[in-house]
Amino acid sequence: MPTSTWFRLNVAKRERVLDVAMREFGEHGYSTGSLNTIAREAGIAKGSLFQYFSDKLEFFAFVCDEASRGIREEMERRIARLDFDQPFDEWLFDVLCDWTEYMADHPLERAVTAATNFELDNSVRSVVRDTANQHYLQVIHPTLRLWQEHGDIRDDADLDVLATLILTLLPFLALAPYYDGLDPIHDLRGRTPAEQRPVIRQLIAGIKPMFAPVK
């Protein structure tokens, strides 16, 4: 949690610090990003950062949390507009298409997602990945239980395994089209969201036996 000094800062200044930090970490990573650059471009003294946050890890976690919250809230709005009367696999296809379209249209949030997943420092990665994962799971776990209650996921399906696969799939789909070396199988690099759709269908078809009700 930021200190009370952070919350006394005016809203525009807080938003500026967050925006600059997201850009710096998105480009250079958390542990190798420059706090001096963030302070300079946000128009604050570097020492002020440690009046707002107790240490670097708290600052990293805060930036990741704010970015992840924004992504989650937007995806929740998109999910709420989807048709829940269709089968789960078709609904999941729609969600993943929305996800790839969101990432295509939001390069800053995509860059922070990359920084969170690619962070090399183990202690930093542990903090930011745990922060981001909590936002993913706030959506994944309740949604899978809901679909199981609807009968679209069979009763004996292991929801933890299914959640793990989806938790792995989301960053993969977010980043593989934009970063080299992440997808040696489906060749997503450089594909538009529309071009990614056949791959999304293929991936869902591959995991469908895990959850599909027996007819």
C-alpha positions in Angstrom: 0.0 0.0 0.0 1.3 3.5 -0.8 1.8 5.8 2.2 -0.7 8.5 3.2 1.6 11.0 1.5 0.8 9.4 -1.9 -2.9 10.0 -1.4 -2.4 13.6 -0.5 -0.7 14.1 -3.9 -3.1 15.6 -6.4 -4.8 13.2 -8.7 -3.2 14.5 -11.9 0.3 14.0 -10.4 -0.5 10.5 -9.2 -1.8 9.6 -12.7 1.4 11.1 -14.2 3.7 9.0 -11.9 1.7 5.9 -12.8 1.7 6.5 -16.5 5.4 7.3 -16.6 6.2 4.2 -14.5 4.2 1.9 -16.7 6.0 3.2 -19.8 9.4 2.9 -18.2 8.8 -0.6 -16.8 7.0 -1.7 -20.0 10.1 -0.8 -22.0 12.9 -1.8 -19.7 11.4 -4.1 -17.0 10.9 -3.5 -13.4 14.3 -4.2 -11.9 16.2 -2.6 -14.8 13.8 0.4 -15.2 15.2 3.8 -14.1 13.6 5.4 -11.0 15.5 8.5 -12.0 13.8 8.6 -15.3 10.4 8.1 -13.7 10.9 10.9 -11.2 12.2 13.3 -13.9 9.5 12.7 -16.4 6.8 12.7 -13.7 8.1 16.0 -12.4 9.0 14.9 -8.9 12.1 14.5 -6.9 13.4 10.9 -6.8 13.4 10.9 -3.0 9.7 11.6 -3.2 9.0 8.1 -4.5 10.2 6.8 -1.1 7.8 9.2 0.7 5.0 7.6 -1.3 6.2 3.9 -1.1 8.3 2.1 1.5 10.6 0.5 -1.0 11.1 -0.4 -4.7 9.2 -3.7 -4.4 6.1 -1.9 -3.0 6.3 0.6 -5.9 6.6 -2.2 -8.5 3.7 -4.1 -6.9 1.6 -0.9 -7.0 2.3 -0.2 -10.6 1.5 -3.8 -11.6 -1.6 -3.8 -9.5 -3.0 -0.6 -11.0 -2.2 -1.8 -14.6 -3.7 -5.2 -13.9 -6.8 -3.7 -12.3 -7.4 -1.6 -15.3 -7.1 -4.6 -17.6 -9.4 -6.7 -15.5 -12.1 -4.1 -15.2 -12.1 -3.5 -18.9 -12.3 -7.3 -19.6 -15.1 -7.6 -17.1 -17.1 -5.0 -19.0 -16.5 -6.8 -22.2 -17.3 -10.2 -20.7 -20.6 -8.8 -19.4 -21.7 -8.0 -22.9 -21.1 -11.6 -24.2 -23.9 -14.1 -24.8 -24.1 -16.5 -21.8 -26.7 -18.6 -23.6 -24.1 -20.1 -25.9 -22.0 -23.2 -25.0 -19.0 -22.6 -22.8 -16.4 -23.3 -25.5 -18.0 -20.7 -27.8 -18.2 -18.2 -24.9 -14.5 -18.8 -24.1 -13.7 -18.3 -27.8 -15.4 -14.9 -27.6 -13.6 -14.0 -24.4 -10.2 -14.9 -25.8 -10.9 -12.9 -29.0 -11.8 -9.9 -27.0 -8.6 -10.4 -25.0 -6.4 -10.4 -28.0 -8.2 -7.4 -29.5 -7.8 -5.5 -26.2 -4.1 -6.3 -26.1 -3.7 -5.2 -29.7 -5.3 -1.8 -29.0 -3.5 -1.2 -25.7 0.2 -1.4 -26.2 1.1 0.2 -22.9 -0.9 -2.4 -20.9 0.6 -5.1 -23.1 4.1 -3.8 -22.4 3.4 -4.0 -18.6 2.1 -7.5 -19.0 5.3 -8.4 -20.8 7.4 -6.8 -18.1 5.5 -8.7 -15.4 5.9 -12.1 -17.2 9.5 -11.6 -18.4 11.0 -10.1 -15.2 14.4 -11.7 -14.6 14.9 -10.8 -10.9 13.3 -13.6 -8.9 12.2 -11.5 -5.9 10.7 -8.9 -8.2 9.0 -11.4 -10.4 7.5 -13.2 -7.4 5.9 -9.9 -6.3 4.6 -8.7 -9.6 3.4 -12.1 -10.9 1.5 -12.8 -7.7 -0.1 -9.3 -7.9 -1.2 -9.8 -11.5 -2.3 -13.4 -11.0 -4.7 -12.4 -8.3 -6.5 -10.2 -10.9 -6.7 -13.1 -13.4 -8.0 -15.5 -10.8 -10.7 -13.1 -9.5 -12.3 -13.6 -12.9 -11.3 -17.2 -13.8 -12.3 -19.1 -10.7 -15.8 -17.7 -10.3 -16.5 -17.9 -14.0 -15.5 -21.6 -14.2 -17.7 -22.4 -11.2 -20.6 -20.6 -12.8 -20.3 -22.5 -16.1 -20.0 -25.8 -14.1 -23.2 -24.9 -12.3 -24.8 -24.3 -15.7 -23.8 -27.8 -16.8 -21.5 -26.7 -19.6 -18.5 -28.0 -17.6 -19.0 -31.5 -16.4 -19.0 -32.2 -12.6 -15.9 -34.3 -12.6 -13.8 -31.7 -14.5 -10.8 -30.5 -12.4 -11.4 -26.7 -12.3 -7.9 -26.0 -10.8 -6.3 -27.7 -13.8 -8.6 -25.8 -16.2 -7.8 -22.5 -14.4 -4.1 -23.2 -14.6 -4.3 -23.7 -18.4 -6.4 -20.5 -18.9 -4.0 -18.6 -16.6 -1.1 -19.8 -18.8 -3.0 -19.2 -22.0 -3.9 -15.5 -21.4 -0.3 -14.1 -21.2 0.7 -16.3 -24.1 -2.1 -14.9 -26.4 -1.4 -11.4 -25.1 2.3 -11.5 -25.9 3.1 -14.1 -28.6 2.0 -11.9 -31.5 4.3 -9.1 -30.5 7.5 -10.7 -29.1 9.9 -13.0 -30.9 10.5 -16.6 -29.8 7.3 -17.2 -27.7 5.4 -19.4 -30.1 7.4 -21.9 -32.2 4.3 -24.0 -32.9 1.4 -21.8 -34.1 3.5 -18.9 -35.5 1.4 -16.2 -33.9 4.2 -13.6 -34.2 2.9 -10.7 -36.3 -0.6 -12.0 -36.7 -3.5 -9.6 -36.3 -6.4 -10.4 -33.9 -8.5 -11.6 -36.8 -5.6 -13.9 -37.9 -5.2 -15.2 -34.4 -8.8 -16.5 -34.3 -8.2 -19.9 -36.0 -5.4 -20.6 -33.5 -7.7 -19.7 -30.6 -10.3 -22.1 -31.9 -7.6 -24.8 -32.2 -6.4 -24.3 -28.7 -9.9 -24.4 -27.2 -10.6 -27.6 -29.2 -7.5 -29.1 -27.7 -8.6 -28.5 -24.1 -12.3 -29.2 -24.7 -12.1 -32.9 -23.7 -11.1 -31.7 -20.3 -14.4 -30.1 -19.6 -17.0 -30.9 -22.2 -20.1 -32.8 -20.8 -20.4 -36.4 -22.0 -23.3 -36.6 -24.5 
